[in-house]
Amino acid sequence: MSKEEIVYNWLSYVGQIARQYFIMLGKPDPEERLFQYPFPEQVWENIAKFLRSLKALPLWVNRDLSETVFGGKQNNSFWKTVFGAMVESW
């Protein structure tokens, strides 16, 4: 989970989670200044829930998968596709 190309992709989902919180409250989308202000506790809870779910994916739990396509270095678009498919299934 801590390889550069993987972190880049799951961090984009963290930003989306925070933005979604503000949008659902009817506040302006803080897209450009998202990390300029402290987050409310609920945003942190949402991020923590996402990270726990991400951590529990078989991709990280099943060490046998490291010997498959997931084992080698993949580019950003590969991980964007993988995470996109997984998020859609949630």
Secondary structure, DSSP 8 states (H G I E B T S, - for coil): --SHHHHHHHHHHHHHHHHHHHHHTT----GGGGGGS---HHHHHHHHHHHHHHHTSHHHH-GGGGGTTTTS---HHHHHHHHHHHHHH-
